[in-house]
Amino acid sequence: MKYLVMVQGTQADYDAMQGKGSQQSPAWNQEDLQAMYAHMNAINDDLAESGELVDGQGLAEPDRTRLVTLGADGTTVITDGPYGETKEMLAGYWVLECRSLERVTEIADRVARCPQPAGAPDYPVVIRPILDGAGDI
């Protein structure tokens, strides 16, 4: 079965990773970034080697995001980020082909253990099964 494994973050988190800390997220230094990238690259390498990795990407920060909706009159409304009303947003994802929910949960646990500076916020790692399109609702 395929699963979408998602990690979340806020604009403050992205800013912190660029050395601009705040009350919500302390500034990261180069060692913090290197530890995080090494951890994530090791996960990606292991998943590629096991054949479970279908795709995985980090996403640009929320201030480079755009929402497209319809207004009450049916016209297109375009809003550029960041969004004050939004808490966490999708920061990155993996599409995995795993034999079981237990296996993908083991992987999510490993992702959740990514090193970060003391005081940085912890977000859940979200697992969503991907429907196969054969009426799998």
N, C-alpha and C positions, 0 to 999 in steps of 0.2 A: 504494500500500500504506500502511496505517496503522502507525505506530510509537509506542511509549511511550518517552519520553525522561525519565530520572529523575536527580535530584540527591539526594545523601545528606547527613546531618549527625548530630550527637550532641547530647545535652542540653547538654554543655559549649559547643558551638557556639552554640546558641540563647541560653544565658546570656551568652556573650561578646558577642553582638549586642545585648544589653541592658546592656552596659558592665561585666559581671562576668567578667573574664578568669580563666584558670587555666593550669596547665602545658600542657594540651592545646590551648588556644585563647586567644590574646590578646584583650583587650577591644577592642571596636569603638567608634569615636567617631561623631558625627553625620555627618562627612564621609565616613567609610567606608561607613556605611549608605546615604547619598545616592548615592554612586558605584555601589554594588551595585544599588540600586533603579533607577537611571537605566539601567544596563547591561541589566538584565532587562526593563525596560519597553520599551527600544529593540528587543530581540529579539522581544518579544511583538507590538509594533506592526508590525515587518517581516513576521512570520509571518502576522499577520492580513491585512495588505495583499496578501501573495502568495497568500492562500487556503489556506495549508498548516496553519494553526492550527485544530484541532478543539476543544481544551480545554487549559487549563493553570492550575495552582493551586499556591500554596505551602501547606504543611501546618503545623498547630499543633505545638508542641514535644513531644518524647517524654513529658514528665511529664504531658501531657494525653491520653495514649494508654491504651487498654484492650485487653487480650488476652482472648479467650473461647475456652476449650478444654474438652475432656472429660477428667475424671479417670479413673483406672483402674476405678472402679466405675460409670462412665457418667454421673456427676453433672457439672453445669456448674461449671467453675472460672473465676472472673473475677479477673484480675490488672490492677491499675492501674499505669501507668508512673511514673517511668522504670524501666528494667530494667537492673540491674547486669550481667547476663550478655550483654546486647546491645551490640554496637559501634555501627555506623552504622544509622540508620533512614532511611526515605524522608522527605525534607524538602520535596520539590516535584516536579511532573511536568508534562509536556506530552504531549498526544495530537496527533500530527501526521500529516497526509496528504501523503506525499512521493513523488516519482516514482522514487526509488532509495535504496538503502542509502548510497550515496556522498553524496547530498544531505543526508540526515538526519545523517550523520557530520559534514558541514560545519557544520551547526547545533549539534551537540553540542560541536564544537571551539570554537565561539563562546561557548557556555554555559560551558565549562571556563575560559575566559579572563576570567571575572567578577572584577572588582577586589575585593581583600580586604586586610586589614592584613598586614604582614610577619609571618611566623611562623605564620599561620593554616594549619590542615591542608588539604591538597588531597585531594579525593575524586574518583574517576572519575565521569564522566557515563555512565550506563548506557542503552543502546539495546536495546529488545526489540520485535521485530515483533509486531503484534497479529494473531492468527489470524482469518480471515474467517468461520469457522464452517462452511465447506464441506469439512470433512475435511482442512484445511490443516495437518497435523501433520508 
